Amino acid sequence: MVKKLSNFTIVIRVKNEERWIGYAIQSVLDHLIKPEIVIVDNNSNDKTIDMKTKQKDILIVRPL
């Protein structure tokens, strides 16, 4: 059994990653206990940001 780690902030940088963002988030949740997840979206043109509505406690940041 693998020990889960806690007290981590994970930053995921994305652009048009609608297809893969769910897998990335799930991988983080599978390996860490209550991680803080920050997604930095670089002006995606797809539905990458819509993934936030499916996940709780995820901060989305969009650079100006």
Residue, then its C-alpha position, 0 to 999 in steps of 0.5 A: m500500500v502506498k502512503k498518501l502525503s498531505n499538506f501540498t499545493i499542486v499547480i497545474r498549468v494548462k492550455n486546451e487540455e480538456r481531454w487530459i485535465g480530469y486525469a491530472i486532477q484525479s492523479v493528484l487526488d489519488h496520491l495526496i490527502k486534501p491537496e490544494i489544487v491551483i489550475v493556471d489556464n493560459n486562455s484555453n479555447d476548449k472546455t478545460i475550465d468547465m472541469k472546475t464545475k465537476q471538482k470541488d476546492i480547485l482554484i482557477v487562475r487566468p493570466l491577463 
